[in-house]
Each structure stands twice: as C-alpha cells, then as structure tokens.
Amino acid sequence: MFKQTKKKTAIILLTLVTLSMTLNIATATTYIGSSQSNKFHYTDCRWAKKINPGNAIYFSSREEAFSYGYVPCKVCKP
C-alpha cells in the first residue's frame, strides 16, 4: 500500500511540475499590444492591463511584434 501511495504522489508531483512549466513558457512568450498604439507589453504589465479587450493584439514573440511595427514598452521592457 505504501508503494501505491508513493507512486501516486510522484505522478501528481510530476503532473504539477509539467503544468507549471507549460504555463510559465506560455506566459513568457506571449506579448500584448493595442491596435490603438504602437507599443507592446508583457501581459502582466500595468499598462497592458489597461488595454481594451476589443483592441488587444497578441504576439507570440518579440520579432512578431517588431514585424508589425510595434516597439517595446518602456515600463515592462519586454
């Protein structure tokens, strides 16, 4: 019985670590801009939180944001 509990605990921990890493990667590689400006931000930037959802544009990389003519925010410095 102890082995089963230990195995279940290990599986749960491995699942949580994998999920956490996936979320960190997704957050780290997502940028947001507004169709009403030329700046892009990290999604947790205080200025990004003020973007109207209807104007939000998401980028998967800095290069993508640059290719659309956006420049980095001077506050969050993505």
WOCORPE-V627758 format. One record per helix or strand of 2 or more residues. SS is the DSSP state (hx for helix, st for strand). FROM is the first residue (numbers start at 1). LEN is the number of residues. If there is no record, write none. Layout:
BEGIN
((SS:FROM:LEN) (SS:FROM:LEN))
END
This chain:
BEGIN
((hx:2:27) (st:31:4) (st:39:4) (hx:48:3) (hx:53:3) (st:56:4) (hx:62:6) (st:71:2))
END
